[in-house]
């Protein structure tokens, strides 16, 4: 007599696959939600008068220059910046989805901890370290709050979508 596997009986491969699929979808949807949030909120922020080129566009340009030896034309920068934004969001979502399968505590605060972590690691540390943006102490309070709010949206939407997709992909026990 065989029994239907429960979630705890699943192989690590099944958990990784479910986390990867759920997280990838969650990362894409959350990147879109973050993008829409930023489109609504950014016009409300004070202009700092400085360099307004987004870090994602700078990153895309740096990659293109390194690979092809040519910069991205200005007209194409918004699209390539969006491609970088979605690629990073999807990759983060995939990692988050897999991590959530093995360590559910990463979903703390319904994804808020994930959002805060990504804001801190990416916007406050990696972007300035790579020369793609200002250090947090030079960016201004409005910019820092905008970054954290955007990433809380990203984290929250990631968790909502990840839970739904993972639930759909979880084998159900026979009654």
C-alpha positions as CSV (number, residue, x, y, z in Angstrom):
1,X,0.0,0.0,0.0
2,X,1.5,3.4,-1.0
3,X,0.6,6.6,0.6
4,X,0.3,10.0,-1.0
5,X,3.4,12.1,-0.1
6,X,2.9,15.0,2.2
7,X,4.8,18.2,2.0
8,X,7.3,17.0,4.5
9,X,7.8,13.8,2.5
10,X,8.7,15.6,-0.7
11,X,12.2,15.5,-2.1
12,X,14.5,18.4,-2.0
13,X,14.3,18.5,-5.9
14,X,10.5,18.9,-5.7
15,X,10.8,21.8,-3.2
16,X,13.5,23.5,-5.3
17,X,11.4,23.1,-8.4
18,X,8.3,24.5,-6.7
19,X,10.2,27.4,-5.1
20,X,11.9,28.2,-8.4
21,X,8.6,28.3,-10.3
22,X,6.7,30.2,-7.6
23,X,9.5,32.6,-7.0
24,X,10.2,33.3,-10.7
25,X,6.5,34.1,-11.2
26,X,6.4,36.1,-8.0
27,X,9.5,38.1,-9.0
28,X,8.1,39.0,-12.3
29,X,4.7,40.1,-10.9
30,X,6.4,42.0,-8.0
31,X,8.8,43.8,-10.4
32,X,5.7,45.0,-12.4
33,X,4.0,46.1,-9.2
34,X,7.1,47.9,-8.0
35,X,7.4,49.6,-11.4
36,X,3.8,50.8,-11.3
37,X,4.3,52.0,-7.7
38,X,7.3,54.0,-8.8
39,X,5.5,55.4,-11.8
40,X,2.8,56.8,-9.5
41,X,5.1,58.0,-6.6
42,X,8.2,59.3,-8.4
43,X,6.5,62.4,-9.8
44,X,5.6,63.4,-6.2
45,X,9.2,63.4,-5.1
46,X,11.3,66.6,-5.0
47,X,13.8,66.9,-7.8
48,X,17.3,66.7,-6.5
49,X,18.7,68.4,-9.6
50,X,21.3,65.7,-10.0
51,X,21.9,62.8,-12.3
52,X,18.4,61.4,-13.0
53,X,19.5,58.3,-15.0
54,X,18.3,55.2,-13.1
55,X,20.9,52.7,-11.9
56,X,19.3,50.0,-14.0
57,X,20.0,52.1,-17.2
58,X,23.6,52.7,-16.0
59,X,24.0,49.0,-15.4
60,X,22.7,48.0,-18.8
61,X,24.9,50.6,-20.4
62,X,28.0,49.3,-18.5
63,X,27.3,45.7,-19.6
64,X,26.7,46.7,-23.2
65,X,29.9,48.8,-23.3
66,X,31.9,45.9,-21.7
67,X,30.5,43.3,-24.1
68,X,30.2,45.2,-27.4
69,X,32.5,48.2,-26.8
70,X,29.5,50.5,-27.6
71,X,27.2,52.4,-25.3
72,X,23.5,52.0,-25.5
73,X,21.8,54.8,-27.5
74,X,19.9,57.2,-25.3
75,X,16.6,56.3,-26.9
76,X,17.1,52.6,-26.0
77,X,18.2,53.1,-22.4
78,X,14.7,53.1,-20.8
79,X,13.9,49.7,-22.3
80,X,17.3,48.2,-21.4
81,X,16.9,49.6,-17.9
82,X,13.6,47.9,-17.6
83,X,15.1,44.6,-18.8
84,X,17.7,44.9,-16.0
85,X,15.0,45.7,-13.5
86,X,12.9,42.7,-14.4
87,X,15.9,40.3,-14.7
88,X,17.1,41.3,-11.2
89,X,13.5,41.0,-9.8
90,X,13.0,37.6,-11.4
91,X,16.3,36.3,-10.1
92,X,15.6,37.6,-6.6
93,X,12.2,36.2,-6.7
94,X,13.5,32.8,-7.8
95,X,16.1,32.8,-4.9
96,X,13.4,33.9,-2.5
97,X,11.0,31.2,-3.6
98,X,13.6,28.5,-3.1
99,X,14.6,29.9,0.3
100,X,11.0,30.0,1.4
101,X,10.6,26.3,0.7
102,X,13.4,25.4,3.1
103,X,13.3,28.3,5.6
104,X,9.8,29.8,5.9
105,X,11.1,32.4,8.2
106,X,12.4,34.3,5.2
107,X,8.8,35.3,4.5
108,X,8.6,37.3,7.8
109,X,6.3,40.2,7.7
110,X,4.5,38.8,4.7
111,X,7.5,39.6,2.5
112,X,8.3,42.9,4.1
113,X,11.7,41.6,5.5
114,X,12.6,40.4,2.0
115,X,11.7,43.8,0.6
116,X,13.7,45.6,3.3
117,X,16.6,43.3,2.7
118,X,16.7,43.9,-1.0
119,X,16.5,47.6,-0.6
120,X,19.4,47.6,1.9
121,X,21.6,45.3,0.0
122,X,20.9,46.6,-3.5
123,X,20.0,50.3,-3.3
124,X,21.9,51.2,-0.2
125,X,25.0,49.1,-0.7
126,X,25.5,47.5,-4.1
127,X,24.4,50.3,-6.3
128,X,26.6,52.9,-4.6
129,X,29.5,50.5,-4.4
130,X,29.3,49.8,-8.2
131,X,29.2,53.5,-8.9
132,X,25.7,53.4,-10.2
133,X,24.1,55.7,-7.7
134,X,24.6,57.9,-4.7
135,X,25.5,56.7,-1.2
136,X,22.5,56.6,1.1
137,X,23.8,59.6,3.1
138,X,24.1,61.6,-0.1
139,X,20.8,60.6,-1.7
140,X,18.4,62.5,0.7
141,X,15.7,61.2,3.0
142,X,13.0,61.3,0.3
143,X,15.1,59.1,-2.0
144,X,15.8,56.6,0.7
145,X,12.2,56.4,1.8
146,X,11.2,56.0,-1.8
147,X,13.6,53.1,-2.2
148,X,12.4,51.3,0.9
149,X,8.8,51.8,0.1
150,X,9.3,50.5,-3.4
151,X,11.0,47.4,-2.1
152,X,8.4,46.8,0.5
153,X,5.9,46.7,-2.3
154,X,8.2,44.3,-4.2
155,X,8.6,42.1,-1.1
156,X,4.9,42.1,-0.2
157,X,3.7,41.3,-3.8
158,X,6.4,38.6,-4.1
159,X,5.1,36.9,-1.0
160,X,1.4,37.1,-2.0
161,X,2.1,35.6,-5.4
162,X,4.7,33.1,-4.2
163,X,2.3,31.7,-1.6
164,X,-0.5,31.4,-4.2
165,X,1.6,29.7,-6.8
166,X,3.4,27.4,-4.3
167,X,0.0,26.4,-2.9
168,X,-1.2,25.5,-6.3
169,X,1.9,23.4,-6.9
170,X,1.9,21.6,-3.6
171,X,0.6,18.0,-3.8
172,X,-2.7,17.6,-1.9
173,X,-3.1,14.8,0.7
174,X,-5.9,12.3,0.0
175,X,-8.8,12.7,2.4
